[in-house]
Amino acid sequence: MNGKSIALLSYIPIIWILAFVLYLDNRTKDSIARFHLRQTLGLQLMFIAGSIILGFFRVYFLLFPFELACLALWILGLLSALKEEEKPVFYVGEYFQEWFKNFIR
């Protein structure tokens, strides 16, 4: 598979693991696939952790806006993958690239 296909697959939450395995099998290790795997891993972890924290502290009035913000970032990342750009999502994308650079090489 080429890098764009892997990048697009990574934006499907359950399929992310398959996209990661395909990336590891790919001998070329496309930079676009690596970039978007890091972005989606960060977005998914942010969504899960934020939802758990807001739910635990029963701050339900912030839960829906938080989830809408995560959805907006997900859409921006998906559009970037469709255009084959390595454009980080707003504000948190650069952090995801830095944090996961040793996990996804």
C-alpha positions in Angstrom: 0.0 0.0 0.0 1.1 3.5 -0.6 1.5 6.2 2.1 -1.7 8.0 1.2 -3.8 4.9 1.7 -2.2 4.1 5.0 -2.7 7.8 6.1 -6.4 7.6 5.2 -6.9 4.3 6.9 -5.4 5.7 10.1 -8.3 8.1 10.5 -10.7 5.2 11.1 -10.4 4.6 14.8 -10.7 0.8 14.9 -8.7 0.4 11.7 -5.8 2.4 13.1 -4.1 -0.8 14.3 -4.3 -2.3 10.8 -2.9 0.9 9.3 0.0 0.8 11.7 0.7 -2.9 10.9 0.6 -2.0 7.1 3.0 0.9 7.8 5.4 -1.5 9.5 5.2 -4.0 6.6 5.8 -1.3 4.1 9.4 -1.2 3.2 9.4 2.4 2.0 8.1 3.9 5.3 6.4 6.9 3.6 6.6 10.1 5.6 3.0 11.0 5.0 1.8 7.7 6.5 4.2 8.2 9.5 2.9 11.8 10.0 -0.8 10.9 9.9 -0.3 7.8 12.1 1.2 10.1 14.8 -1.6 12.6 14.3 -4.4 10.1 14.7 -2.8 8.3 17.6 -2.6 11.6 19.4 -6.2 12.6 18.5 -7.6 9.2 19.7 -5.7 9.3 23.0 -6.7 12.9 23.5 -10.4 12.0 22.9 -10.3 9.0 25.2 -8.4 10.7 28.0 -10.4 13.9 27.9 -13.7 12.1 27.8 -12.7 9.9 30.8 -11.4 12.9 32.8 -14.5 15.0 32.1 -16.8 12.1 32.9 -14.9 11.2 36.1 -15.2 14.7 37.4 -18.8 14.9 36.2 -18.1 18.0 34.1 -20.8 17.0 31.6 -21.4 20.5 30.3 -17.9 20.5 28.8 -18.0 17.0 27.4 -20.0 17.8 24.3 -17.9 20.9 23.3 -14.8 18.9 23.9 -16.0 16.1 21.7 -17.0 18.6 19.0 -13.5 20.1 19.1 -12.0 16.6 18.8 -14.3 15.9 15.8 -13.2 19.2 14.2 -9.6 18.4 14.6 -10.2 14.9 13.2 -11.9 16.4 10.1 -9.0 18.8 9.6 -6.5 15.9 9.8 -8.5 13.8 7.4 -8.7 16.7 4.9 -4.9 17.1 5.2 -4.5 13.4 4.5 -6.8 13.6 1.4 -4.6 16.4 0.0 -1.5 14.4 0.9 -0.2 17.3 3.1 1.8 17.0 6.2 -0.1 19.8 8.0 -0.5 19.3 11.7 -3.9 19.8 13.3 -4.5 23.0 15.1 -2.4 23.6 18.3 -1.9 20.0 19.3 -0.5 18.5 16.1 3.1 19.6 16.7 3.0 18.1 20.2 1.7 14.7 18.7 4.6 14.7 16.3 7.1 15.3 19.0 5.6 12.9 21.6 5.2 9.9 19.2 8.4 10.3 17.1 10.1 7.4 18.9 7.0 5.2 18.8 6.3 5.6 15.0 9.5 5.9 13.1 
